[in-house]
Amino acid sequence: MCVIWGIPYLLIRVAVREVTPATLVFLRTGLSALILLPLAVHRDELRPIFARWRGVALFAVIEIAVPWVLLSSAERRVSSSLAALLIAATPLVGVALAVATGTERFDNRRLVGFGVGLVGVAAIVGLDIGRTSGTGLVEMAGVVVCYATGPWFLARYLSDLPSLGVISSSLALTAVVYAPIAALQFPSSLPSGRVIASIATLAVVCTALAFVLFFELIVEGGPVRANLITYVNPAVAAVLGVLVLDERFTVGMGVGFVLVLAGSVLAAARTRQPVVAEP
């Protein structure tokens, strides 16, 4: 899973050189929905979705429709390595959201972790701010907020629904929304083989297969252990960006990523309960 969800940044960077972000989102969601919807029907996981379609549609907007197009657009302006490393800040936003909504509280250790993580983000961005697109950074900030909000919304309002039904219907709804936009922006000539291969891999491996594997991983190891991949796949993406696309990896990115990981681990840890002496 760390590899499968570490390579999309590289593939998106390749694809958006010849197709628009909206077209890429349509092709990725449409192809993956064609694979997952029959599986969801076979498991009878779509029927419960119809009664809660408004919540599922909102989840699709937060988790897929908005962040995927923002990420695709941002990767026209920033490197795939930088985009992936900034995504590592998602747990920090998730913790802040949990605290703001009253579902979690901070102790001193978590507060320190949050501060360390913010310093890490500043190091990733700040040391190269003169050579980085401001628009791209704003788009990446939107992606991080959406990626943190989506799981929170799912856990709070849709946790009783079947996972495969939620994700397959969300992909299908997103594809329907982006279909008319993609039709207007579809390239006049056939994209190169490299772009076609990138889009196919994004849809089949990084979306359809990835979600099936991720659900099995949650069953096998539990949700806490499953989420540990979010600490590793940005590093995979950064390495691939440097090796395959010859992207520049700076000292600030390296130091900042370590700080973000350390801060996320501390901030996302459970609050320690005070020990009460027995009478």
N, C-alpha and C positions, 0 to 999 in steps of 0.2 A: 504493500500500500504506500509505503514511503516513496518508492520509485515511481509507481503509477501516478500518484498525485504530486510528484516532483517534476515530471516531464511536461505537463500542460503549458507551463510558462514558455518553454522553448518552442513548443509546437504553435502556440498562439503568436509568438513573435515572428515565426516563419509565415504563418497563414495571412496575417494582416498586411503583409507586403503586397498582396495581390487581391484580397477581398476586403470589403468593409467590415467593421465590427458587427453591425447588425446582421449581415449575411453570414458571418461566421457563427454567431449565436444561433441563428435559424438552422443552419446545417447541422451544427453540433447537437442541439436539442431535438431536432426532427428525427435524425438518424437514431439517436439513442432511445427516443420514445418508441420508435418502430420496433426496437429490440425488447424493451422492458414492458410495454403495454401487454403484449400477449402473455408474458410470464405472470404479470399481475392478474390478468383475467383467469389464467389457469389456476392460480392460487386463491381465486375469489377474493382479492384484496382491493378491488375497485368499487364494489357496491357500497361500502361504508363511506366512501369519499363523496358520493353524490349528496348526502344529507349535510355535509359540512363543506361544500364547495367554496363558499366565500372565504373561509379561513385558509383552505388549501391554496386558493388563488392569491391571497395576500402573502402566504409563505413563498409561493413561486416568484412573486415580485421581489421580495426581500432577498431570497437566497440564490435566485438564478437570473431572472430577467434583468435586473438593474446591475448587480455586480459583474456579471459576465460581459456585458457590453462595455461597462466602465473599464474592466481589466483589459479587454481587447483594444479599446481606444488608448488606454494608458501605455500599452506596450508598443504603440507607434511613436511614443515620445521618450520612454525610459527603457533601459535594458531589462531583459527578462530576469537577470540576476538581482537587480535592484527591486523590481516588482515582487519577486519571491521573498526577499529578505524583509520587505515592508509588511508582507502578509503575516510574518511571524509575530507581529504586534496584535493580532486578532485576539488571543487570550486575554491581553490586558484590557481591551475594550469590553470583552465579555465579562470580566470581573467587575469593571466599573458599572456596567449595565445591571448586573446582579445586585450590587450594593445600592444603586440608585432606586431600584424597584423594591428594595427591602427583602429580597430573597437570601441575601448573604450579608455578612458584616466583616469589617477589617479588624485584624489585630496588628500589632506593631510589625511583625514579620512580614505580613502581606503588604502593609503600607510601604515598607522598605523595598519589597520586590516590585511594586508598582512604580516607585521612583526610579529604581535601577533600569527597569524596562523603558521608561520614557527617555532616560539618558541614552540608552542604546539606540532608540529610534532617532534621536537628535544626532547621534554620531553617524549613523548610516546616511542620513540626509544632509546634515549640516556641513560635513567636511567636503562635500562636492556640490554645494548648493548653487555655485556659479555655473556649473555645467549640466545642471539637471532642470528639466522642464517643470515650471511651476504648475501648469495645467495637468501634466501627468501625475504630479504629486497629489494634487487635489482629487483627481480621479481615483488614485490608489487609496486615499483616505476614505472615500466613499465605499470602495470595495471592502476595506477592513471593517467599517461600521456595519455593512450589510452582512458580512460573514460572521460577525459576532452576534448580530441581532437574530439572524435566521434560526440557529439552534435554540436560542432562548425562547423564541416564539413557538417553535415546534414543541419544546419540552413543556411549555406553559399551557398551550391551547390545543395541541394536536397529538399529544403523547399517546392517546388511546387508539389512534388510527394505525392501520398497518403501514409499516415503513415503505415497502415497495409500492403500495398503492399511492402513497403521498408523493414519492419522488417521480414515479412514472407519469402521473397526472400533471404534476408541476412542470415537467419537461414538455409534455404535450401542449399544455396551455401556453407556455412560453413560445413554442414553435408557431402556434397559431397566431399569436400577437405579432411576431416578427416576420411572418410570411409576406404580408404586403410590402413591408419596408425592404425586405430582401429582394422581392421581385423588381422593385424600382432601382435597386443598387447592384443587381447581379452583374458580374463582369461580362463585357461584350465578347471576350474571347475566353477559351477554356484555360483555367489556371494551370500552372506548371505541375508536373508530376509530384514534385516535392511538396507543394501546397496541398494537392489532393490527398497525398499520403498523410500529411499532418492533420487535416480535417477528419479523415477516416479514423485515424488513431485516437484523436480527441473524442470522437463520438463513441466508438466501439470499446476502446480499452479504458480511456481516462474518464468515461462517464458511465456507460452501461455496465461493463464488467466491474469497474471500480465500485459502484454503489452496491452491487450484489456481493462482492467480496467484503466490503466494509460492514454490511449487515451481518455477514457470517462472522466477521472478526469481533463484532460487538457481542454476539451470542457466545463465542468461544472464550473471549478474554474479558468481557465486560466493557461498559462505556468509558470508564476512566482510562484503562489501559489502551483502548482503541484510539483515544484522542491523543496519545503520545506521538502519533505520526505527525501531528501539526508542529512538533518541535524539530522534526528531521527533514520533512520534504522540502522546506525552503533551502536547506543546505544542498540537497540533491539538485534542485533547480539552479542554484548559483553555480555549482560545479559544472553542470551541463552547459550553462550559458557561456562560461569561460572556455571550456574545452571545445565545444561545437561551433559556437558563434563568435569566438575570439573576443568576448566582451571583457571590459576592464574591471578587475576586482581590486578595490582600494583597501588600504589599511583601515580606514573609517568603517567600511562595510564589514570587514572581518571582526573588528573590535565591537562594533555596534551589535552585530548579530549575536555574539557571545553574551553581551549584556542583556539583550532582549530575551534570549532563552533563559538566562539565570533569573531575570525579573519575572518572567511568565511562570516559571516553576514555583517561585516563592509566592507570587500573588495569587496563583490558582490553587495553592495548597489549602487544605481545610484549616479553618480557624481552630487553634488549640483551645480545648475546654479547660477551665481551671479545675484543679484537683480539689475535691471536697473531702476533708477528713471524716472518717467514720466516727459515729458517736461512741 
